[in-house]
Amino acid sequence: MDVEIDFTKSAQQNAERYFELSKKARRKMEGAQRSIKELEARRDEKAVAEPKNKVRRMVSREWYEKFNWFFTSNSMLVIGGRSAQQNELINSRYFTDGDLFFHADVFGASVVILKMGENAPREIREEVAQFAACYSRAWEGGTSSANVYSLKRSQVSKSKEKGSLGTGSFLLSGEREWYKNMPLELAAFKYDNRQELIRSATPVLQTQTISIEIQSNQIQIAPFYACKALNISNYVAITPGSKKKSDIAKIIAKKLGFDDIDYVMQHLPAGGFSAR
């Protein structure tokens, strides 16, 4: 170790200088040790306050929850694409004979499918039409309503010429059934525990009636028509407005006691919001 000697001072003075430097170094070391002990104590206190067995619960999701979705008031499954890629996937994999295709008469809208909906009553088809209106650019545009049409499986196809249509675009033919001036209004609510017969189609089961249990912690964003028909009392009504999606998601989560705000945000339309 190199030692610096000041030749203008005596040996005693040099020794005293190093003695003072060593005392300062010792005080700094003691201060550092105290800081380390304080940090360790705080960490231990935090560990006691937050039990080790506190872990984030993994929630099992159904296949349809990757889309926009809801169950009609008579328990028919509805799915809608959240992107052009999902619109394409729904058409190619989940849209089967007996289903109904819904689309808002707006450029840029979700493909919405009512599973086994060909013979559904008019009021049920209007629930789906309202859903399709909400998940279109009409919402982002701040309008209060939109026109929607529906078609059967045989009326919707892709062009045989590769590349002639973009992702999520389809060829439509034949007469359309129209639903005029569908109000842009959704409702967020949670189900009660109960068994339901869901008229659905899954990739495995194909088209058939299946029994599923709807859990009380399952939240859905549905057309207000469906909420009204179900006589739901605890809900959040949502319309186009000026609030951010994250703010509305927090309002919904708080009122309904649902802690997955990201899930709520994923299933809301693009644009601004108002809630009541």
LOMIMAR-132901 format. One record per residue (C-alpha): residue number from 0; residue in one letter; x, y, z. Coordinates in nm, 2 decimals, m for minus. Each point is the difference from the previous one (the first is absolute). Layout:
residues N
<rec NUM 'a' <X Y Z>>
...
***
This chain:
residues 276
<rec 0 'm' <0.00 0.00 0.00>>
<rec 1 'd' <0.14 0.34 m0.09>>
<rec 2 'v' <0.01 0.26 0.27>>
<rec 3 'e' <0.01 0.37 m0.08>>
<rec 4 'i' <0.25 0.20 0.23>>
<rec 5 'd' <m0.01 0.38 0.02>>
<rec 6 'f' <0.37 0.09 0.04>>
<rec 7 't' <m0.08 0.35 0.11>>
<rec 8 'k' <m0.14 m0.16 0.33>>
<rec 9 's' <0.16 m0.20 0.27>>
<rec 10 'a' <m0.05 m0.37 0.04>>
<rec 11 'q' <m0.23 0.07 0.30>>
<rec 12 'q' <m0.21 0.23 m0.21>>
<rec 13 'n' <m0.03 m0.25 m0.29>>
<rec 14 'a' <m0.10 m0.27 0.25>>
<rec 15 'e' <m0.27 0.23 0.15>>
<rec 16 'r' <m0.13 0.08 m0.35>>
<rec 17 'y' <m0.05 m0.37 m0.08>>
<rec 18 'f' <m0.16 m0.06 0.34>>
<rec 19 'e' <m0.26 0.26 m0.07>>
<rec 20 'l' <m0.06 m0.14 m0.35>>
<rec 21 's' <m0.05 m0.35 0.15>>
<rec 22 'k' <m0.26 0.13 0.25>>
<rec 23 'k' <m0.20 0.17 m0.28>>
<rec 24 'a' <0.01 m0.32 m0.21>>
<rec 25 'r' <m0.11 m0.20 0.31>>
<rec 26 'r' <m0.30 0.24 0.06>>
<rec 27 'k' <m0.10 m0.03 m0.37>>
<rec 28 'm' <0.02 m0.38 0.02>>
<rec 29 'e' <m0.21 0.00 0.32>>
<rec 30 'g' <m0.26 0.23 m0.17>>
<rec 31 'a' <m0.02 m0.24 m0.30>>
<rec 32 'q' <m0.05 m0.30 0.23>>
<rec 33 'r' <m0.28 0.18 0.18>>
<rec 34 's' <m0.17 0.08 m0.33>>
<rec 35 'i' <0.02 m0.36 m0.11>>
<rec 36 'k' <m0.16 m0.12 0.32>>
<rec 37 'e' <m0.28 0.26 m0.03>>
<rec 38 'l' <m0.07 m0.12 m0.36>>
<rec 39 'e' <0.00 m0.36 0.11>>
<rec 40 'a' <m0.24 0.08 0.29>>
<rec 41 'r' <m0.24 0.18 m0.24>>
<rec 42 'r' <0.01 m0.29 m0.24>>
<rec 43 'd' <m0.08 m0.24 0.28>>
<rec 44 'e' <m0.30 0.22 0.11>>
<rec 45 'k' <m0.13 0.00 m0.35>>
<rec 46 'a' <0.03 m0.37 m0.02>>
<rec 47 'v' <m0.21 m0.04 0.31>>
<rec 48 'a' <m0.26 0.24 m0.12>>
<rec 49 'e' <m0.03 m0.19 m0.33>>
<rec 50 'p' <m0.03 m0.37 0.06>>
<rec 51 'k' <0.21 m0.23 m0.21>>
<rec 52 'n' <m0.30 m0.20 m0.11>>
<rec 53 'k' <m0.15 0.31 m0.17>>
<rec 54 'v' <0.03 m0.08 m0.37>>
<rec 55 'r' <m0.19 0.12 m0.30>>
<rec 56 'r' <m0.28 m0.24 m0.08>>
<rec 57 'm' <0.00 m0.15 m0.34>>
<rec 58 'v' <m0.34 0.03 m0.17>>
<rec 59 's' <m0.11 m0.27 m0.24>>
<rec 60 'r' <m0.16 0.16 m0.31>>
<rec 61 'e' <m0.24 m0.15 m0.26>>
<rec 62 'w' <0.11 m0.01 m0.37>>
<rec 63 'y' <m0.25 0.27 m0.10>>
<rec 64 'e' <0.15 0.25 0.25>>
<rec 65 'k' <0.28 0.08 m0.24>>
<rec 66 'f' <m0.27 0.18 m0.21>>
<rec 67 'n' <m0.26 0.26 0.09>>
<rec 68 'w' <m0.29 m0.22 0.12>>
<rec 69 'f' <m0.32 m0.02 0.19>>
<rec 70 'f' <m0.30 m0.23 0.06>>
<rec 71 't' <m0.33 0.12 m0.12>>
<rec 72 's' <m0.30 0.02 0.23>>
<rec 73 'n' <m0.10 m0.35 m0.11>>
<rec 74 's' <0.36 m0.13 0.05>>
<rec 75 'm' <0.13 m0.01 m0.36>>
<rec 76 'l' <0.37 0.06 m0.04>>
<rec 77 'v' <0.12 0.31 m0.20>>
<rec 78 'i' <0.36 0.06 m0.09>>
<rec 79 'g' <0.16 0.30 m0.18>>
<rec 80 'g' <0.34 0.07 m0.14>>
<rec 81 'r' <0.23 0.24 0.18>>
<rec 82 's' <0.22 0.05 m0.30>>
<rec 83 'a' <0.01 m0.07 m0.38>>
<rec 84 'q' <0.19 m0.32 0.08>>
<rec 85 'q' <m0.26 m0.11 0.25>>
<rec 86 'n' <m0.27 0.08 m0.26>>
<rec 87 'e' <0.18 m0.23 m0.24>>
<rec 88 'l' <0.03 m0.27 0.26>>
<rec 89 'i' <m0.36 0.01 0.10>>
<rec 90 'n' <m0.11 m0.03 m0.36>>
<rec 91 's' <0.23 m0.29 m0.08>>
<rec 92 'r' <m0.03 m0.20 0.32>>
<rec 93 'y' <m0.31 0.10 0.21>>
<rec 94 'f' <m0.26 0.10 m0.26>>
<rec 95 't' <m0.20 m0.31 m0.09>>
<rec 96 'd' <m0.33 m0.09 m0.16>>
<rec 97 'g' <m0.29 0.11 0.21>>
<rec 98 'd' <0.18 0.31 0.13>>
<rec 99 'l' <m0.07 0.36 m0.08>>
<rec 100 'f' <0.26 0.26 m0.11>>
<rec 101 'f' <m0.06 0.36 0.12>>
<rec 102 'h' <0.19 0.30 m0.11>>
<rec 103 'a' <m0.06 0.38 0.05>>
<rec 104 'd' <m0.05 0.19 m0.32>>
<rec 105 'v' <0.33 0.19 0.08>>
<rec 106 'f' <0.35 m0.03 m0.15>>
<rec 107 'g' <0.20 m0.16 0.28>>
<rec 108 'a' <m0.22 m0.23 0.22>>
<rec 109 's' <0.01 m0.32 0.19>>
<rec 110 'v' <m0.12 m0.33 m0.16>>
<rec 111 'v' <m0.26 m0.11 0.24>>
<rec 112 'i' <m0.14 m0.36 0.00>>
<rec 113 'l' <m0.32 m0.12 0.17>>
<rec 114 'k' <0.06 m0.37 0.05>>
<rec 115 'm' <m0.29 m0.21 m0.14>>
<rec 116 'g' <m0.19 0.32 m0.04>>
<rec 117 'e' <m0.17 m0.05 m0.34>>
<rec 118 'n' <m0.33 m0.06 0.17>>
<rec 119 'a' <0.04 0.23 0.30>>
<rec 120 'p' <m0.29 0.23 0.09>>
<rec 121 'r' <0.02 0.36 m0.13>>
<rec 122 'e' <0.06 0.14 0.35>>
<rec 123 'i' <0.30 m0.22 0.04>>
<rec 124 'r' <0.14 0.10 m0.34>>
<rec 125 'e' <m0.05 0.36 0.10>>
<rec 126 'e' <0.22 m0.06 0.31>>
<rec 127 'v' <0.27 m0.13 m0.23>>
<rec 128 'a' <m0.05 0.29 m0.24>>
<rec 129 'q' <0.05 0.25 0.28>>
<rec 130 'f' <0.32 m0.18 0.10>>
<rec 131 'a' <0.13 0.02 m0.36>>
<rec 132 'a' <m0.09 0.37 m0.02>>
<rec 133 'c' <0.20 0.07 0.32>>
<rec 134 'y' <0.31 m0.18 m0.12>>
<rec 135 's' <0.04 0.21 m0.31>>
<rec 136 'r' <0.16 0.33 m0.08>>
<rec 137 'a' <m0.34 0.16 0.06>>
<rec 138 'w' <0.09 m0.01 0.37>>
<rec 139 'e' <0.34 0.17 m0.05>>
<rec 140 'g' <m0.17 0.25 m0.23>>
<rec 141 'g' <m0.22 0.11 0.29>>
<rec 142 't' <m0.34 m0.07 m0.17>>
<rec 143 's' <m0.30 m0.12 0.20>>
<rec 144 's' <m0.11 m0.28 m0.24>>
<rec 145 'a' <0.09 m0.21 m0.30>>
<rec 146 'n' <m0.17 m0.23 m0.25>>
<rec 147 'v' <0.08 m0.37 0.00>>
<rec 148 'y' <m0.07 m0.29 m0.23>>
<rec 149 's' <0.01 m0.38 0.03>>
<rec 150 'l' <0.08 m0.28 m0.24>>
<rec 151 'k' <0.00 m0.38 0.00>>
<rec 152 'r' <0.32 m0.21 m0.04>>
<rec 153 's' <m0.07 m0.07 m0.37>>
<rec 154 'q' <0.00 0.38 m0.07>>
<rec 155 'v' <0.35 0.07 0.14>>
<rec 156 's' <0.32 m0.12 m0.17>>
<rec 157 'k' <0.35 0.09 m0.10>>
<rec 158 's' <0.11 0.07 m0.36>>
<rec 159 'k' <0.15 m0.30 m0.18>>
<rec 160 'e' <0.27 0.23 m0.14>>
<rec 161 'k' <0.28 0.01 0.26>>
<rec 162 'g' <0.07 0.35 0.12>>
<rec 163 's' <m0.31 0.15 m0.15>>
<rec 164 'l' <m0.14 0.08 0.35>>
<rec 165 'g' <0.19 0.13 0.30>>
<rec 166 't' <0.01 m0.17 0.34>>
<rec 167 'g' <m0.35 0.01 0.17>>
<rec 168 's' <m0.18 0.09 m0.33>>
<rec 169 'f' <m0.26 m0.22 m0.16>>
<rec 170 'l' <m0.23 m0.04 m0.30>>
<rec 171 'l' <m0.36 0.05 0.10>>
<rec 172 's' <m0.29 m0.11 m0.22>>
<rec 173 'g' <m0.38 m0.02 0.00>>
<rec 174 'e' <m0.26 0.19 0.19>>
<rec 175 'r' <0.09 0.14 0.34>>
<rec 176 'e' <m0.22 0.03 0.31>>
<rec 177 'w' <0.03 0.36 0.14>>
<rec 178 'y' <m0.01 0.13 0.35>>
<rec 179 'k' <m0.03 0.38 m0.02>>
<rec 180 'n' <0.12 0.26 0.24>>
<rec 181 'm' <0.14 m0.24 0.26>>
<rec 182 'p' <0.09 0.21 0.31>>
<rec 183 'l' <0.36 0.00 0.11>>
<rec 184 'e' <m0.04 m0.12 0.36>>
<rec 185 'l' <0.17 m0.28 0.18>>
<rec 186 'a' <m0.03 m0.13 0.36>>
<rec 187 'a' <0.26 m0.17 0.22>>
<rec 188 'f' <m0.13 m0.24 0.26>>
<rec 189 'k' <0.08 m0.33 0.18>>
<rec 190 'y' <m0.20 m0.32 m0.01>>
<rec 191 'd' <m0.16 m0.17 0.29>>
<rec 192 'n' <0.11 m0.36 0.06>>
<rec 193 'r' <m0.22 m0.23 m0.21>>
<rec 194 'q' <0.00 m0.28 m0.25>>
<rec 195 'e' <m0.07 0.11 m0.36>>
<rec 196 'l' <m0.07 m0.19 m0.32>>
<rec 197 'i' <0.21 0.19 m0.25>>
<rec 198 'r' <m0.08 m0.05 m0.36>>
<rec 199 's' <0.35 0.02 m0.13>>
<rec 200 'a' <0.27 m0.15 m0.22>>
<rec 201 't' <0.35 m0.07 0.11>>
<rec 202 'p' <0.29 m0.12 m0.21>>
<rec 203 'v' <m0.02 m0.34 0.16>>
<rec 204 'l' <m0.37 m0.05 0.06>>
<rec 205 'q' <m0.12 0.16 m0.32>>
<rec 206 't' <m0.36 0.12 m0.01>>
<rec 207 'q' <m0.21 m0.13 0.29>>
<rec 208 't' <m0.16 0.10 0.32>>
<rec 209 'i' <0.24 m0.02 0.30>>
<rec 210 's' <m0.05 0.06 0.37>>
<rec 211 'i' <0.25 0.24 0.17>>
<rec 212 'e' <0.01 0.16 0.34>>
<rec 213 'i' <0.01 0.38 0.00>>
<rec 214 'q' <0.21 0.12 0.30>>
<rec 215 's' <m0.10 0.30 0.21>>
<rec 216 'n' <0.34 0.15 m0.07>>
<rec 217 'q' <m0.05 m0.01 m0.38>>
<rec 218 'i' <m0.04 0.35 m0.14>>
<rec 219 'q' <m0.13 0.08 m0.34>>
<rec 220 'i' <m0.04 0.31 m0.22>>
<rec 221 'a' <m0.34 m0.04 m0.17>>
<rec 222 'p' <m0.24 0.20 m0.20>>
<rec 223 'f' <m0.24 0.20 0.23>>
<rec 224 'y' <m0.29 m0.18 m0.16>>
<rec 225 'a' <0.12 m0.33 0.15>>
<rec 226 'c' <0.06 0.15 0.34>>
<rec 227 'k' <m0.35 0.15 0.00>>
<rec 228 'a' <m0.16 m0.33 m0.11>>
<rec 229 'l' <0.18 m0.19 0.28>>
<rec 230 'n' <m0.12 0.25 0.26>>
<rec 231 'i' <0.36 0.06 0.13>>
<rec 232 's' <m0.01 0.24 0.29>>
<rec 233 'n' <0.38 0.05 0.06>>
<rec 234 'y' <0.16 0.12 m0.32>>
<rec 235 'v' <0.19 0.29 m0.16>>
<rec 236 'a' <m0.15 0.15 m0.31>>
<rec 237 'i' <0.25 0.12 m0.26>>
<rec 238 't' <m0.04 0.24 m0.29>>
<rec 239 'p' <0.24 0.20 m0.22>>
<rec 240 'g' <0.15 0.29 0.19>>
<rec 241 's' <0.32 0.19 0.10>>
<rec 242 'k' <0.14 m0.23 0.27>>
<rec 243 'k' <0.30 m0.22 m0.06>>
<rec 244 'k' <m0.03 m0.37 m0.03>>
<rec 245 's' <0.22 m0.06 0.31>>
<rec 246 'd' <m0.23 0.24 0.21>>
<rec 247 'i' <m0.31 m0.18 m0.10>>
<rec 248 'a' <0.16 m0.34 0.06>>
<rec 249 'k' <0.08 0.11 0.36>>
<rec 250 'i' <m0.36 0.12 0.05>>
<rec 251 'i' <m0.13 m0.34 m0.12>>
<rec 252 'a' <0.24 m0.20 0.21>>
<rec 253 'k' <m0.07 0.20 0.31>>
<rec 254 'k' <m0.38 m0.02 m0.02>>
<rec 255 'l' <m0.01 m0.37 m0.10>>
<rec 256 'g' <0.28 m0.11 0.23>>
<rec 257 'f' <0.21 m0.13 m0.28>>
<rec 258 'd' <0.38 0.03 0.04>>
<rec 259 'd' <0.12 m0.07 m0.35>>
<rec 260 'i' <m0.01 0.35 m0.16>>
<rec 261 'd' <0.21 m0.11 m0.30>>
<rec 262 'y' <m0.27 m0.26 m0.09>>
<rec 263 'v' <m0.27 0.27 0.01>>
<rec 264 'm' <0.21 0.23 m0.22>>
<rec 265 'q' <0.07 m0.28 m0.25>>
<rec 266 'h' <m0.38 m0.05 m0.05>>
<rec 267 'l' <m0.10 0.37 m0.05>>
<rec 268 'p' <m0.04 0.16 m0.34>>
<rec 269 'a' <0.26 0.25 m0.12>>
<rec 270 'g' <m0.08 0.37 0.08>>
<rec 271 'g' <m0.12 0.21 0.29>>
<rec 272 'f' <m0.26 m0.09 0.26>>
<rec 273 's' <m0.27 0.12 0.23>>
<rec 274 'a' <m0.14 m0.21 0.28>>
<rec 275 'r' <m0.30 0.00 0.23>>
***
